[in-house]
């Protein structure tokens, strides 16, 4: 980075002075590098934009080169060398409004998993009793990680790859691993939105196609069990029109025998996915300036629909049965390890640290934005949305149980997408104004997914543009177009007749274990190598206050244990993967682990590459790779004839902008 340096001398009495940054220029002084919170006031008490105070220099000289000014100094007074660094790089893009950022983060965190995964896991693990481990895992694990990523991204103003040159250079492979994981997610996650779009287009008719058994895809087991059909009985061999529409018309899984024979691509789903990616491209191609406007619709509309569906579901007969089933606590289940594993995994994947998104979004914030408050607000909204979604789902499940004269647990046997595309779709078909509710429901599903896709791809885009700015910054539109094309081509396997099996494989193996391991390394690198005190000093410079003891303990000890607990649990109790009537054979498990390792392998690979290309002695190489190089300026290089103290800001590469 091209810089100009200005040497200023000023008299300092008593305590060491802290420096301030103004208009992209970093003013540096004694005392900032020390550990622990310090008083951030000066003798003159001049206030600056970030809430700190600073003193005006007694005398200064600025020129094209580097120089010093001489002036009188009281006997025994200290003289301070202050380095000012001005960036000649292009200013970083920022959010147009604070709400653009908040809605983008909320839209990213609140996704399809909040609607289908949390309600199912909650009732399966003790109902209301599950809220206790869920909240504990959120307070001690999820929220601290969420806060850490927002603070890191906002302070260093970099994506998930280039940020590591400021923190711990040898761990830069974490950034590349995160980008690969984001691509894997894009390969299957958007396919679920293509299914929802198929449903949405099929809803524009007076009679919904999943309400009758007279269609070409129906079988003899199809049983049209509407609320008005009192003479029809439901048996274990019966299949509903909604189930057959989902499995035989939308997915067409009956034409595939498994992962070894996926079949051909469904052209209907291919067109639906093409439309989804077209929306994605034109929403993110210009950066956060455009995506920040789109989320005003995609992040708020789902809440409006959830509220409408909640009111409608609460008025249905039997709704109370679903609510009781959802919240009735089973305290004995808290003694099971599985409940705590599910709580930890749910809060982690719900808040979404480790995917590079929070780093990217926060990097576009003003430097002094209160990301601490943002972390608390957005994570609270996310958890409350999950809780609210449970009422929306289970009021309808109670209604379905009342209609079928069955228990709620029998009706709620389906999990994942099936809960939305079969059970909820069938319940909507039984409501008055079914077409209207079907349209807004599947529109909500699409918008929930779009927010997460915007965020996931923006994390990759920001990372690559920050890492290769001279090549990609001026070609952002073309790079985004190429990225979207890669995601579409990678998703083709999920559009085949056996594509649902591929989606399940990616969901279980390709992303979960890999991203948790990556986040564990990230926390260790920041808390142990970069240093918690050093990180807290960053937060103090940025926000004006030093993180409390609770946050420091969480970052150093509790969060690593939280993540290690999830990893060990996954390895000790691997999930039994099945979908519909297909049990995944052993070789698919090996394939899944290979896909997961293919992203994580970037971490050790880059470590070896970095060590082999580093110059200097072993001690110098180790210091530069793990801790970065601490810059020093010999005092004899300046023509000063008085005793001068020089304190250089420890973060050599950081350029702070207001």
PyMOL commands that set and color helices and strands:
alter all, ss='L'
color gray80, all
select helices_A, chain A and resi 98-109+112-124+127-156+164-167+169-171+173-202+209-211+241-250+253-255+267-284+288-298+301-314+319-327+331-335+337-351+357-363+371-404+408-411+417-429+434-467+469-490+492-495+499-543+549-572+586-613+618-626+635-637
alter helices_A, ss='H'
color red, helices_A
select strands_A, chain A and resi 11-12+21-22+25-27+46-47+53-54+78-81+84-86+578-579+582-583+645-646
alter strands_A, ss='S'
color yellow, strands_A
deselect
rebuild
show_as cartoon
